[in-house]
Amino acid sequence: MKVRPFQWVGCAAAYTVAGLFASGLFGSGLGLVGKLVRFRSGGVLWPICFSGLAAVLAARELGLLEFELPEVRRQTEKVWANEYSFALASAMWGFHLGLGFATWMNYGGLWVLIIVSFATGSPLYGALLMMTYWFGRALPVWIAPAVRAADSAASLESLVRGRLLQQRAVGVGLAWVAISAARIAFLDLLVDKMR
């Protein structure tokens, strides 16, 4: 069954909005739990922890380490498209994926965001952080029609190359987080010693 352009926009919007709602709930829940258990810590403890975690995950994404991420080994239900309208199925997919950890995780960066959302102890910050992450996940849905390739063999090859490139880009981003967090910890230590 072919989806009409206007119908596609509705489905993409339903996917995006439902994912925003789910990721906002997830992030605010993480921040709330962090606040309730008073997990916030002053000083250099958290920047050092973030730096170490981001460095390990960067090494994984750059191919220097190999290990499985803790994840639920499940995909969204493809049959939803047959059982429900396209718009409702799209919203259900968006909500399921927006929860962050309810399906496969391709890259380790989400774990850093989960821990940051929890450690800040701020439901608002956690919600905004996870919703921003969701926007990044939903963006390919919106740009897919513009980058559709005519030759399926070439597009399969470019998909594999693109996925490897994306994984390496995530690794570089995580390395930057590790360096930034280490810098924050170093500066906090320096300020403490000067007092």
Secondary structure, DSSP 8 states (H G I E B T S, - for coil): ----HHHHHHHHHHHHHHHHHHHHHHHHHHHHHHHHTT----TTHHHHHHHHHHHHHHHHHTTSS------------TTHHHHS-HHHHHHHHHHHHHTSSSS---STHHHHHHHHHHHHT-HHHHHHHHHHHHHHHHHHHHHGGGG--S-HHHHHHHHHHHHHHHHHHHHHHHHHHHHHHHHHHHHHHHHHHH-
